[in-house]
Amino acid sequence: MMGSLVRPAGLLLIFALLAVAESYRPVVIMHGILDSPKDMQSLKEFVTKAHPGTDVYVVDAYNDLDSLVEMWEQVGKVYKLVEPIFANATDDGVDMICFSQGGLICRAILELHSVNVHSFISLSSPQAGQYGDSVYLKYLFPNFSKDHIYLLFYTKDGQKISIANYWNDPHHQDRYKQYCNFLPFLNNGSDPSYKKNFLNVQQLVLIGGPDDGVITPWQSSHFSFFDENEFVIPMELQDFYVKDLFGLKTLNDSKRLSIYSVPGVEHVHWHSNQTVFDCCIEPWLRG
């Protein structure tokens, strides 16, 4: 008699758990420069522990040194890999967590293609560009400093390197606009479809912090950037925001933009920091 009472209750519990699992949107994770899927393992585990049953896809492409391939090529291939995930998702869409350079790859996908993304979480990504003597720059280009590398980056051959595609030298803006063939196109709204597509994002989440040590200025993760005197100009005063060239102002005005500044986190630790996940990422993966 007891068994006949417990069994239906047990089935109800199972069905309830399955319903909860099915309510979580698929999550796409994109790694950063000089990274690979193994570097995103902690982040993947955070997601599956917090939301059991979530389908998590860590992009396995342009790993390690291959991440230096020019950005448009990476955008094209990564989109082909993730497009079936968008196509098979429910009306609730997909969530994207994109780290560092990967945040620019994801943003380009979202501007170029009309896809159903609920939360686009940009994790310490140089969304307004990069300009600094980071350890990455010194490792890859030991004979150059931030002051002179524009001579390499702002050339036809230099633009074959991913970093050069979003290198934003505030002292050489004419050359940046002439030669840089990636970030200016994302920012300038030259194609109206870019803005229309980007506004499919239901929630844009920007995460960065003052102790990052790589993204320079660190506020670039919040769409702020240097002027010609290397003073940081906030997002709200950037030309692409004021003119709403790709939809950033619209997202903010419609309360679909959330910005987090988290101190004490170095660049290589964002994706493995439990506190960052709990406060800034997990809430945007819910129902």
Disulfide bonds with the S-S distance in Angstrom:
Cys98-Cys106 2.11
